[in-house]
């Protein structure tokens, strides 16, 4: 029979208390970091008030869409772009090596829409390229300085989409970040994709509101053609599969030259991936650009991800012995209340009904899923030039 001496028992109690104290400190600190992100960045989207519109001339806009084998999506969604209520704009669709009837579909729109332009890239087995090359062809073909980007599987939710996005440009504004959500559908995967996109938007839009712009999404993004050529376009990351949107913004956006547009009429909606495998592939492609973000942007983004993981892990460890459960419950409850309030307000602004409730469940598993996908990219990277 083992008899513990008082000194040994005291030592064990001391080490247990020391361990729990360290865990609690990490828990409290991670909760503080989480509250900072919610109150400083995520809440900023709901509190943002667009500057008063001035009676200025509506400047001409070039809408650019890159399409590869997107005949059906163009047939469904291109009319929402071609029928915008805006005095002067052109729509440039870059038909990038399509092997379906994309060209015929585009041709069917030409008679009734003279502002539609088609740029075709023919397939060459000796030359492969990513989306940036198609984007560059579209930018070269543009007649106007204000460029507005979206995808072939995107629908403008309003005929005032161009007007809303273009209205944010002033003499000092060169980049405008918009919201591109996904269409609502059935099933848990659809809800998770919409949640994931929603949270990313709260982060990049909120940081832009706080004058720390770090990315945008090509589903709804605008910038000046003159800025593109002044900053040498995609130079430095042409070899990366993704980044035609976020890396360009990360390299060139500042607190002074960037604005956001989040009014409901300015949104676009895209077709979400139908399977988890499809979404993971898409997510991996997007993650290829993240390592090239500016260091301080990566630190801010990483602090949210790491603090959320630590918050839940430390909480589980602390509730097992039930020591100081009142304090632990208070910290957890405070973060939960702030989360719910911010999410409910933000889902109204970005018109993402039903996201707040599911966010309480997705919030736990999302950082793990994203971390696994991101780390898997370091083992097996997608092909260098393939984007479709």
VEXDREN-2710 file (C-alpha; in Angstrom, 1 decimal):
% VEXDREN-2710
k/r/px/py/pz
1/UNK/0.0/0.0/0.0
2/UNK/1.3/3.4/-1.0
3/UNK/1.3/6.0/1.7
4/UNK/1.6/9.6/0.5
5/UNK/3.5/11.9/2.8
6/UNK/2.1/15.3/3.5
7/UNK/4.9/17.0/1.5
8/UNK/4.2/14.8/-1.6
9/UNK/0.5/15.5/-1.4
10/UNK/1.2/19.3/-1.0
11/UNK/3.5/19.1/-4.0
12/UNK/0.8/17.4/-6.1
13/UNK/-1.8/20.0/-5.1
14/UNK/0.6/22.8/-5.9
15/UNK/1.4/21.5/-9.3
16/UNK/-2.3/20.9/-10.1
17/UNK/-3.1/24.4/-9.0
18/UNK/-0.2/25.8/-11.0
19/UNK/-1.3/23.9/-14.1
20/UNK/-4.9/25.0/-13.8
21/UNK/-3.8/28.6/-13.2
22/UNK/-1.8/28.6/-16.4
23/UNK/-4.7/27.0/-18.3
24/UNK/-7.0/29.7/-16.9
25/UNK/-4.7/32.5/-17.9
26/UNK/-4.5/31.1/-21.5
27/UNK/-8.3/30.7/-21.5
28/UNK/-8.9/34.3/-20.3
29/UNK/-6.3/35.7/-22.7
30/UNK/-7.8/33.8/-25.7
31/UNK/-11.3/35.0/-24.7
32/UNK/-9.9/38.6/-24.7
33/UNK/-8.4/38.2/-28.2
34/UNK/-11.8/36.8/-29.4
35/UNK/-13.7/39.7/-27.9
36/UNK/-11.2/42.1/-29.6
37/UNK/-11.9/40.5/-33.0
38/UNK/-15.7/40.6/-32.5
39/UNK/-15.9/44.1/-31.1
40/UNK/-13.2/45.7/-33.2
41/UNK/-13.6/44.0/-36.6
42/UNK/-16.8/41.9/-36.9
43/UNK/-19.0/44.5/-35.3
44/UNK/-17.5/47.2/-37.5
45/UNK/-19.5/45.8/-40.5
46/UNK/-22.8/46.3/-38.7
47/UNK/-21.9/49.8/-37.4
48/UNK/-20.5/51.0/-40.8
49/UNK/-22.3/53.9/-42.3
50/UNK/-21.7/54.6/-46.0
51/UNK/-20.5/58.1/-46.8
52/UNK/-23.2/60.4/-48.1
53/UNK/-23.5/60.2/-51.8
54/UNK/-22.6/63.3/-53.8
55/UNK/-24.2/64.4/-57.0
56/UNK/-21.4/63.4/-59.2
57/UNK/-21.2/62.2/-62.8
58/UNK/-21.6/58.4/-63.0
59/UNK/-18.3/57.3/-64.5
60/UNK/-18.2/54.5/-67.0
61/UNK/-17.5/51.0/-65.7
62/UNK/-16.0/47.8/-67.2
63/UNK/-17.3/44.6/-65.8
64/UNK/-14.9/41.7/-66.2
65/UNK/-15.8/38.0/-66.0
66/UNK/-13.5/35.1/-66.7
67/UNK/-15.2/31.9/-67.9
68/UNK/-13.9/28.4/-68.6
69/UNK/-16.6/25.8/-69.6
70/UNK/-19.3/27.9/-67.9
71/UNK/-22.0/27.8/-70.6
72/UNK/-24.9/27.0/-68.3
73/UNK/-23.9/29.4/-65.6
74/UNK/-23.5/32.2/-68.1
75/UNK/-27.0/31.4/-69.6
76/UNK/-28.5/31.7/-66.1
77/UNK/-26.6/34.6/-64.5
78/UNK/-25.1/36.8/-67.2
79/UNK/-28.5/38.5/-67.8
80/UNK/-28.3/40.0/-64.3
81/UNK/-25.1/41.7/-65.3
82/UNK/-26.2/42.7/-68.8
83/UNK/-29.4/44.3/-67.6
84/UNK/-27.9/46.7/-65.0
85/UNK/-29.5/50.1/-64.5
86/UNK/-26.4/52.1/-65.2
87/UNK/-25.9/54.7/-68.0
88/UNK/-22.5/53.6/-69.4
89/UNK/-20.8/50.2/-68.9
90/UNK/-19.4/47.3/-70.8
91/UNK/-19.3/43.7/-69.9
92/UNK/-16.2/41.8/-71.0
93/UNK/-16.4/38.0/-70.8
94/UNK/-13.0/36.2/-71.3
95/UNK/-13.8/32.9/-72.8
96/UNK/-10.8/31.0/-71.5
97/UNK/-10.1/27.8/-73.5
98/UNK/-13.7/26.6/-73.1
99/UNK/-14.6/23.2/-74.6
100/UNK/-18.3/23.4/-74.1
101/UNK/-20.7/25.7/-75.9
102/UNK/-19.7/28.8/-74.0
103/UNK/-19.0/30.7/-77.2
104/UNK/-22.4/30.0/-78.6
105/UNK/-24.1/31.1/-75.4
106/UNK/-22.2/34.3/-75.4
107/UNK/-23.0/34.9/-79.0
108/UNK/-26.7/34.5/-78.3
109/UNK/-26.5/37.6/-76.0
110/UNK/-24.7/39.8/-78.5
111/UNK/-27.7/41.0/-80.7
112/UNK/-29.6/42.5/-77.8
113/UNK/-26.6/43.6/-75.7
114/UNK/-24.1/45.6/-77.8
115/UNK/-22.2/46.5/-74.6
116/UNK/-21.1/42.8/-74.3
117/UNK/-17.6/42.1/-75.4
118/UNK/-16.0/38.7/-75.8
119/UNK/-12.3/38.0/-75.6
120/UNK/-11.4/34.4/-76.5
121/UNK/-8.2/32.5/-75.4
122/UNK/-7.7/29.5/-77.6
123/UNK/-6.3/26.3/-76.1
124/UNK/-2.7/25.7/-76.7
125/UNK/-1.1/22.4/-75.4
126/UNK/2.3/24.1/-75.3
127/UNK/1.0/26.8/-72.9
128/UNK/-1.0/26.4/-69.7
129/UNK/-2.1/29.3/-67.5
130/UNK/-4.1/30.2/-64.5
131/UNK/-6.9/32.6/-64.0
132/UNK/-4.6/35.6/-63.7
133/UNK/-3.8/35.4/-67.4
134/UNK/-7.4/35.4/-68.4
135/UNK/-8.0/38.3/-66.0
136/UNK/-5.1/40.2/-67.6
137/UNK/-6.6/39.8/-71.0
138/UNK/-9.9/41.2/-69.7
139/UNK/-8.2/44.2/-68.1
140/UNK/-6.3/44.9/-71.3
141/UNK/-9.5/44.8/-73.3
142/UNK/-11.3/47.2/-70.9
143/UNK/-12.1/50.7/-72.2
144/UNK/-12.8/52.3/-68.8
145/UNK/-10.7/53.0/-65.7
146/UNK/-13.1/51.6/-63.1
147/UNK/-13.0/47.8/-63.3
148/UNK/-15.6/45.7/-61.6
149/UNK/-15.0/41.9/-61.2
150/UNK/-17.3/39.0/-60.7
151/UNK/-17.5/35.3/-61.7
152/UNK/-19.4/33.4/-64.3
153/UNK/-21.4/31.6/-61.6
154/UNK/-22.4/34.8/-59.9
155/UNK/-25.6/36.7/-60.0
156/UNK/-26.0/40.4/-59.2
157/UNK/-28.9/40.5/-56.7
158/UNK/-30.0/43.9/-58.0
159/UNK/-30.0/46.0/-61.2
160/UNK/-28.2/48.7/-59.1
161/UNK/-25.2/46.5/-58.4
162/UNK/-22.9/48.5/-60.7
163/UNK/-24.2/51.8/-59.4
164/UNK/-23.7/50.8/-55.8
165/UNK/-20.1/49.6/-56.3
166/UNK/-19.1/52.5/-58.6
167/UNK/-20.5/55.1/-56.2
168/UNK/-17.8/54.4/-53.7
169/UNK/-15.0/55.7/-56.0
170/UNK/-13.7/59.1/-55.3
171/UNK/-10.5/60.8/-56.3
172/UNK/-8.6/59.2/-53.4
173/UNK/-10.4/55.8/-53.6
174/UNK/-8.8/53.2/-55.9
175/UNK/-10.2/49.9/-54.5
176/UNK/-13.7/49.0/-53.4
177/UNK/-14.5/45.8/-51.6
178/UNK/-17.9/44.2/-51.9
179/UNK/-19.8/41.2/-50.5
180/UNK/-20.1/38.1/-52.5
181/UNK/-22.2/35.5/-50.7
182/UNK/-23.4/32.0/-51.8
183/UNK/-26.9/31.1/-52.8
184/UNK/-29.1/29.5/-50.1
185/UNK/-29.8/25.8/-50.5
186/UNK/-30.7/22.7/-48.6
187/UNK/-28.3/20.6/-46.4
188/UNK/-25.7/21.2/-43.8
189/UNK/-22.9/21.7/-46.3
190/UNK/-24.7/24.7/-47.9
191/UNK/-25.1/26.2/-44.5
192/UNK/-21.5/25.7/-43.6
193/UNK/-20.2/27.2/-46.9
194/UNK/-22.4/30.2/-46.4
195/UNK/-21.2/30.5/-42.7
196/UNK/-17.5/30.2/-43.8
197/UNK/-17.9/32.8/-46.5
198/UNK/-19.9/35.1/-44.1
199/UNK/-17.1/34.9/-41.4
200/UNK/-14.4/35.6/-43.9
201/UNK/-16.3/38.6/-45.1
202/UNK/-16.8/39.9/-41.6
203/UNK/-13.1/39.7/-41.2
204/UNK/-11.9/41.4/-44.4
205/UNK/-14.7/44.0/-44.5
206/UNK/-14.3/44.8/-40.8
207/UNK/-10.6/45.2/-41.1
208/UNK/-11.1/47.4/-44.1
209/UNK/-13.6/49.6/-42.2
210/UNK/-10.9/49.9/-39.5
211/UNK/-8.4/51.0/-42.2
212/UNK/-6.5/47.7/-42.3
213/UNK/-7.6/46.2/-45.7
214/UNK/-6.0/42.9/-46.4
215/UNK/-8.0/41.1/-49.1
216/UNK/-11.1/41.1/-51.3
217/UNK/-13.0/38.4/-53.2
218/UNK/-13.2/38.2/-57.0
219/UNK/-16.9/37.6/-56.8
220/UNK/-17.4/41.2/-56.0
221/UNK/-14.4/43.5/-56.2
222/UNK/-13.6/46.8/-58.0
223/UNK/-10.4/48.7/-58.6
224/UNK/-8.9/51.2/-61.1
225/UNK/-7.3/50.0/-64.3
226/UNK/-4.7/52.7/-63.8
227/UNK/-3.7/51.2/-60.4
228/UNK/-3.4/47.8/-61.9
229/UNK/-0.8/48.9/-64.4
230/UNK/0.9/51.3/-62.1
231/UNK/1.5/48.5/-59.6
232/UNK/2.5/46.0/-62.3
233/UNK/-0.6/43.9/-61.9
234/UNK/0.0/40.4/-60.6
235/UNK/3.8/40.6/-60.7
236/UNK/5.3/38.6/-57.9
237/UNK/2.5/36.0/-57.7
238/UNK/1.7/35.0/-61.2
239/UNK/2.7/31.4/-60.4
240/UNK/0.1/31.1/-57.6
241/UNK/-3.2/29.5/-58.6
242/UNK/-5.3/31.9/-56.7
243/UNK/-4.6/35.5/-55.7
244/UNK/-6.1/37.4/-58.7
245/UNK/-8.2/39.1/-56.1
246/UNK/-6.9/38.8/-52.5
247/UNK/-3.1/39.1/-53.3
248/UNK/-3.6/42.1/-55.5
249/UNK/-5.6/43.8/-52.8
250/UNK/-3.2/42.7/-50.1
251/UNK/-0.3/44.2/-52.0
252/UNK/-1.9/47.5/-53.0
253/UNK/-4.8/48.4/-50.6
254/UNK/-4.2/51.0/-47.9
255/UNK/-6.5/52.6/-45.3
256/UNK/-6.7/55.7/-47.5
257/UNK/-7.3/54.2/-51.0
258/UNK/-9.8/51.5/-50.1
259/UNK/-13.5/51.7/-49.4
260/UNK/-16.2/49.1/-48.8
261/UNK/-19.7/48.7/-50.2
262/UNK/-22.1/46.4/-48.2
263/UNK/-25.6/47.7/-49.0
264/UNK/-27.9/44.8/-49.9
265/UNK/-28.3/46.0/-53.5
266/UNK/-24.5/45.7/-54.0
267/UNK/-24.2/42.0/-53.2
268/UNK/-23.6/39.1/-55.6
269/UNK/-24.6/35.5/-55.0
270/UNK/-22.6/32.5/-56.3
271/UNK/-23.4/28.8/-56.8
272/UNK/-22.0/26.9/-53.9
273/UNK/-20.1/23.6/-54.3
274/UNK/-22.5/20.7/-54.3
275/UNK/-20.1/18.2/-52.5
276/UNK/-17.7/18.4/-49.6
277/UNK/-14.9/17.2/-51.8
278/UNK/-15.6/20.0/-54.3
279/UNK/-15.6/22.6/-51.5
280/UNK/-12.3/21.3/-50.0
281/UNK/-10.7/21.5/-53.5
282/UNK/-11.9/25.1/-53.8
283/UNK/-10.7/25.9/-50.3
284/UNK/-7.3/24.5/-50.9
285/UNK/-6.9/26.6/-54.0
286/UNK/-7.8/29.7/-52.1
287/UNK/-5.4/28.9/-49.3
288/UNK/-2.4/28.9/-51.8
289/UNK/-2.3/32.7/-51.6
290/UNK/-2.5/33.0/-47.8
291/UNK/1.3/32.5/-47.1
292/UNK/2.0/35.6/-49.3
293/UNK/0.0/38.0/-47.2
294/UNK/1.8/40.7/-45.4
295/UNK/3.3/39.5/-42.1
296/UNK/1.2/41.7/-39.8
297/UNK/-2.0/40.7/-41.7
298/UNK/-1.1/37.1/-41.1
299/UNK/-0.5/37.8/-37.4
300/UNK/-4.0/39.4/-37.1
301/UNK/-5.8/36.7/-38.9
302/UNK/-3.8/33.9/-37.2
303/UNK/-4.5/35.4/-33.8
304/UNK/-8.2/34.9/-34.3
305/UNK/-7.8/31.3/-35.5
306/UNK/-5.4/30.3/-32.7
307/UNK/-7.2/32.1/-29.9
308/UNK/-10.5/30.3/-30.9
309/UNK/-8.8/26.9/-30.8
310/UNK/-7.2/27.7/-27.5
311/UNK/-10.4/29.1/-26.1
312/UNK/-12.4/25.9/-26.6
313/UNK/-9.5/23.5/-25.6
314/UNK/-8.8/25.5/-22.3
315/UNK/-12.5/25.6/-21.5
316/UNK/-12.8/21.8/-21.8
317/UNK/-9.8/21.4/-19.5
318/UNK/-11.1/23.8/-16.9
319/UNK/-14.6/22.5/-16.6
320/UNK/-13.5/18.9/-15.8
321/UNK/-12.3/19.7/-12.2
322/UNK/-15.1/22.3/-11.8
323/UNK/-12.8/24.7/-10.0
324/UNK/-13.8/28.4/-10.3
325/UNK/-16.7/27.3/-12.5
326/UNK/-18.6/30.5/-11.9
327/UNK/-15.7/32.6/-13.3
328/UNK/-15.2/30.2/-16.2
329/UNK/-18.9/30.3/-17.0
330/UNK/-18.9/34.1/-16.8
331/UNK/-16.0/34.4/-19.3
332/UNK/-17.5/31.8/-21.7
333/UNK/-20.9/33.4/-21.4
334/UNK/-19.6/36.9/-22.1
335/UNK/-17.9/35.7/-25.3
336/UNK/-21.0/33.8/-26.3
337/UNK/-23.4/36.8/-25.8
338/UNK/-21.1/39.1/-27.8
339/UNK/-20.8/36.5/-30.5
340/UNK/-24.6/36.1/-30.8
341/UNK/-25.3/39.8/-30.8
342/UNK/-22.6/40.6/-33.4
343/UNK/-23.7/37.7/-35.6
344/UNK/-27.4/38.6/-35.5
345/UNK/-26.7/42.2/-36.4
346/UNK/-24.2/41.2/-39.2
347/UNK/-26.5/38.6/-40.8
348/UNK/-29.1/41.4/-41.3
349/UNK/-26.6/43.7/-42.9
350/UNK/-25.2/41.0/-45.3
351/UNK/-28.6/39.4/-45.8
352/UNK/-27.5/35.9/-44.5
353/UNK/-30.6/34.8/-42.7
354/UNK/-30.2/31.7/-40.5
355/UNK/-26.5/31.9/-40.1
356/UNK/-26.3/33.2/-36.5
357/UNK/-27.9/30.0/-35.1
358/UNK/-25.7/27.6/-36.9
359/UNK/-22.6/29.7/-36.1
360/UNK/-22.7/28.5/-32.5
361/UNK/-22.1/25.0/-33.8
362/UNK/-19.8/25.8/-36.7
363/UNK/-17.7/28.1/-34.6
364/UNK/-16.2/25.1/-32.7
365/UNK/-15.2/23.0/-35.7
366/UNK/-14.4/25.6/-38.3
367/UNK/-10.9/26.4/-37.1
368/UNK/-10.0/22.7/-37.0
369/UNK/-11.4/22.1/-40.5
370/UNK/-9.6/25.2/-41.9
371/UNK/-6.3/24.3/-40.2
372/UNK/-6.4/20.7/-41.6
373/UNK/-7.1/21.9/-45.1
374/UNK/-4.4/24.6/-44.9
375/UNK/-1.8/22.2/-43.5
376/UNK/-2.7/19.6/-46.2
377/UNK/-1.6/22.2/-48.8
378/UNK/1.9/22.1/-47.5
379/UNK/2.0/18.4/-48.3
380/UNK/0.1/18.2/-51.6
381/UNK/-0.1/21.4/-53.5
382/UNK/-2.5/21.9/-56.5
383/UNK/-1.1/22.1/-60.0
384/UNK/0.7/25.4/-60.7
385/UNK/-1.4/26.8/-63.6
386/UNK/-4.7/24.9/-63.4
387/UNK/-7.7/27.0/-62.2
388/UNK/-10.6/25.1/-63.5
END
